[in-house]
Amino acid sequence: MENQAFLQDVQQRIAELFRSSPAADLERNVKAMLAQTFQRMDLVTREEFEIQLETVARLRQRVEALEARAAARTDTTG
């Protein structure tokens, strides 16, 4: 048990040291910079991408059906 308590104490001290060091500021700045970059890139979530894929697939089916109808009309009137 003493080893576990010692390790927890060391872990806590390292975490406190990290929070009070310039590294914490650096981490916040990097996260902010990445968030800004991603926002400028106008990225979409995976869910939004999947929705768009489904929409495109449905539209493709409709176009193919319309093309088939148009071809059938051309065959009967031609």
ABEGO torsion letter per residue (X at the ends): XAAAAAAAAAAAAAAAAAAABAAAAAAAAAAAAAAAAAAAAGBBBAAAAAAAAAAAAAAAAAAAAAAAAAAAAAAAAX
